[in-house]
Amino acid sequence: MQLLLGFLLALLIAFLAYKARSLNKSGAVAAAITGTIIFGVGGWQWAVLLLTFFITSSALSRAFKKRKAKLEEKFSKGHERDAGQVFGNGGIATLFAALHYFYPTEVWVWVAFAASLAAVNADTWATELGVLNPNPPRMITNLTKVVEKGTSGGISLVGTLASLAGSALIALLASLLTDNWSLFPVVTVSGLAGSLFDSFLGGTVQAMYYCPKDNKETEKHPLHTCGTQTVHIRGWAWLDNDWVNFSCGAFGVIVGLLMLYFV
C-alpha cells in the first residue's frame, strides 16, 4: 500500500512539475521512478528531504532571471530538468532509499541518503545564488585566477555561503525528522564537501567545449546557444554535468559515512 501511495504521489508531483516546466517529458518519467522508490520505500520523512531539494532548487533556478540570462550560454542545460539531471541529482539518494527496505533500522542508510541530497542541494544553491556575488569567481584549483561567472570550477564567497546554507537546510530536516541532532554537523559538512568536489571536477576533468564564433568556453555540446558547433578543449569527453552531479552526491555520501564512523 505504501508503495502504491508513493507511486501516486510521485506521479502527481512529476505531472505538476512537468506542467510548471520544471521538468521535461523524460525528466518527469525519471522523477516518477525515483519518487516512487523514495516515497514508497522510505516513507514521508524521506519524501520531505527529496521535496525540499526539488522545490528549492526549482524555485532558485527561476529566480534572478535577468542576472542569469547572460550565463545560459555556459550551462549545458536549462531549468527544465531532463532524465539525466534527475538521475544525476537523485540517483544516489534513490539507491539508499531502496537499501532502507533491507536495512530499515540502520542509521547509516539515512545518513547516506541525507548526505547525498545535502550535496546536490548545496551545489544547486551555489550555482543559482553564486551569480549574486558582486565580484567574479575564482578557480577552485587556483584561487588567484579570476574567471567569468558561470565558469565550471569557479567559486565565490556568496556561492560558498549559499552552498553551506543549502546543505544545512537538508541537515536540519534530517536531524529534526529523526530527533538526532548529532547528524546535523555530519550532513552539513558532507553536503558542503560534495559541492566543493563538484566544483573541483568542473575545474579539472569535466568535459568543456569552445564556441569559435562567440569565443566562449561552455558546457554545451554539440551546439552552442548561437547554433555553432562546439569543440572539445579539455576534460574527459564522457564526464558531462550530469555525471559530475552524480559524483557530487556520491562524494557527499563517502564523507558522511566516514564522519559517522570515525568522527
C-alpha positions in Angstrom: 0.0 0.0 0.0 2.8 2.4 0.9 4.5 1.7 -2.5 1.2 2.3 -4.3 0.7 5.6 -2.5 4.3 6.5 -3.2 3.8 5.9 -6.9 0.6 8.0 -7.0 2.3 10.9 -5.1 5.4 10.7 -7.3 3.2 10.6 -10.4 1.3 13.7 -9.2 4.4 15.7 -8.4 6.1 14.8 -11.6 3.0 15.8 -13.6 2.7 19.2 -11.8 6.4 19.8 -12.3 6.1 19.0 -16.0 3.2 21.4 -16.3 5.2 24.1 -14.4 8.0 23.4 -16.9 10.4 22.4 -14.1 10.8 19.0 -15.9 10.6 18.0 -19.5 9.0 14.7 -20.5 12.0 12.5 -19.8 12.6 14.3 -16.6 9.0 13.7 -15.5 9.3 10.0 -16.1 12.6 9.8 -14.2 11.1 11.8 -11.4 8.2 9.4 -11.2 10.6 6.5 -10.9 12.9 8.0 -8.3 9.9 9.4 -6.4 8.1 6.1 -6.3 11.1 4.4 -4.7 11.9 7.2 -2.3 8.3 7.9 -1.3 7.1 4.3 -1.4 10.1 2.6 0.3 11.4 5.3 2.5 8.1 6.9 3.6 7.1 10.5 4.3 10.3 11.5 6.1 12.4 10.6 3.1 9.9 12.4 0.9 10.3 15.6 2.9 14.0 15.7 2.1 13.6 15.0 -1.6 10.8 17.5 -2.0 12.8 20.2 -0.1 15.6 19.7 -2.6 13.4 19.7 -5.6 11.2 22.6 -4.6 14.0 24.9 -3.5 16.2 24.1 -6.5 13.4 24.6 -8.9 12.5 27.9 -7.3 16.0 29.2 -7.3 16.6 28.2 -10.9 13.8 30.6 -11.8 14.9 33.4 -9.5 17.1 36.3 -10.7 16.4 35.5 -14.3 17.8 38.8 -15.6 21.2 38.3 -13.9 21.4 34.7 -15.1 20.4 35.4 -18.7 23.9 36.0 -19.9 25.1 32.8 -18.2 22.8 30.4 -20.1 25.4 30.1 -22.8 27.8 28.4 -20.4 25.5 25.8 -18.9 24.7 22.6 -20.8 21.0 22.6 -19.9 18.3 25.0 -18.8 15.9 25.0 -15.9 13.7 22.3 -17.4 15.4 19.2 -16.0 15.6 16.1 -18.1 16.1 12.4 -17.1 19.9 12.8 -17.0 19.7 15.7 -14.5 17.1 13.9 -12.4 19.1 10.7 -12.1 22.3 12.7 -11.7 21.0 14.6 -8.7 18.7 11.9 -7.3 20.2 8.6 -8.3 22.4 8.1 -5.2 19.5 9.1 -2.9 17.2 6.6 -4.7 19.8 3.8 -4.2 19.9 4.4 -0.4 16.1 4.7 -0.2 15.9 1.3 -1.8 18.5 0.0 0.7 16.2 1.2 3.5 13.9 -1.7 2.6 16.7 -4.2 3.5 18.2 -2.2 6.4 15.1 -0.4 7.9 16.8 0.3 11.3 20.3 1.3 10.2 21.2 4.9 10.8 23.9 4.9 8.1 21.4 4.4 5.4 19.5 7.6 6.4 22.8 9.5 6.8 23.9 8.4 3.3 20.5 9.4 1.8 20.6 12.8 3.6 24.2 13.5 2.7 23.6 12.8 -1.0 20.7 15.2 -1.1 22.6 17.8 1.0 25.4 17.7 -1.5 23.3 18.2 -4.6 21.2 20.8 -2.8 24.4 22.6 -1.8 25.7 22.5 -5.3 22.4 23.8 -6.8 22.2 26.7 -4.3 25.8 27.6 -5.0 25.2 27.7 -8.8 21.9 29.5 -8.6 22.9 32.1 -6.0 26.6 32.5 -6.8 25.5 34.9 -9.6 24.7 37.4 -6.8 28.4 37.7 -5.8 29.4 41.3 -6.7 32.9 40.1 -7.9 33.7 37.4 -10.4 34.6 34.0 -9.0 38.0 32.4 -8.8 39.0 28.9 -10.0 38.9 26.4 -7.2 42.2 24.8 -8.3 43.9 28.2 -8.3 42.3 30.8 -6.0 44.3 33.6 -7.6 42.8 33.0 -11.1 39.7 35.1 -11.8 37.2 33.6 -14.2 33.8 34.6 -15.7 30.6 33.9 -13.7 29.2 30.6 -14.6 32.6 29.0 -15.4 32.8 25.4 -14.2 35.1 25.2 -11.3 34.7 28.8 -10.3 33.8 29.6 -6.7 32.9 32.7 -4.8 32.1 33.8 -1.2 28.4 34.2 -1.9 28.3 30.9 -3.7 30.1 29.1 -0.9 27.9 30.5 1.7 24.8 29.6 -0.4 26.3 26.1 -0.6 26.6 25.9 3.1 23.1 27.1 3.6 21.7 24.6 1.1 23.5 21.8 2.9 22.5 23.0 6.3 18.8 23.1 5.4 18.8 19.3 4.4 20.9 18.6 7.6 18.4 20.5 9.7 15.4 18.5 8.4 17.4 15.2 8.6 18.1 15.8 12.2 14.6 17.1 13.1 12.8 14.2 11.5 14.8 11.6 13.4 15.3 13.7 16.6 19.0 13.0 16.3 20.9 16.3 16.3 24.3 14.7 16.2 23.6 14.2 12.5 23.4 17.9 11.8 27.2 18.6 11.5 27.7 15.3 9.7 25.2 16.0 7.0 26.1 19.7 6.7 29.8 19.1 6.3 29.1 16.2 3.9 26.9 18.4 1.7 29.4 21.2 1.6 32.2 18.8 0.8 30.2 17.2 -2.1 29.5 20.7 -3.5 33.2 21.6 -3.4 34.1 18.3 -5.0 31.7 19.1 -7.8 33.5 22.4 -8.4 36.8 20.6 -8.3 35.7 18.2 -11.0 34.3 21.1 -13.0 37.6 22.8 -12.9 39.7 19.8 -13.8 38.2 16.8 -15.6 34.7 17.7 -16.6 34.2 17.9 -20.4 34.4 21.5 -21.6 33.9 22.9 -25.1 34.7 26.1 -27.0 32.5 28.1 -29.3 34.7 29.6 -32.1 32.0 32.1 -33.1 31.4 33.6 -29.7 35.0 32.9 -28.4 33.4 31.4 -25.3 34.1 28.3 -23.1 30.9 26.3 -22.5 29.4 23.0 -21.3 27.1 23.0 -24.3 27.7 20.3 -27.0 27.3 19.7 -29.8 25.8 23.2 -30.5 26.3 26.4 -28.6 23.5 28.8 -27.9 24.2 30.6 -31.2 23.9 27.4 -33.1 27.7 27.0 -33.8 29.3 23.6 -33.4 31.4 23.5 -30.2 34.9 22.0 -30.0 36.1 19.8 -27.1 39.0 21.6 -25.4 39.6 19.8 -22.1 38.4 17.2 -19.7 37.0 13.7 -20.2 34.5 13.7 -23.0 32.1 11.3 -21.2 32.1 13.4 -17.9 29.3 15.8 -18.5 27.5 17.8 -15.9 25.0 15.0 -15.1 27.9 12.7 -14.1 29.5 15.5 -12.2 26.3 15.9 -10.2 26.2 12.2 -9.6 29.8 12.3 -8.3 28.8 15.2 -6.1 26.2 13.2 -4.3 28.4 10.1 -4.1 31.3 12.1 -2.5 28.8 13.6 0.0 27.9 10.0 1.0 31.5 9.0 1.4 32.3 12.0 3.6 29.1 11.4 5.6 29.8 7.8 6.3 33.4 8.4 7.2 32.3 11.1 9.7 29.6 8.9 11.1 32.0 6.1 12.0 35.3 7.9 12.6 34.4 11.4 13.9 
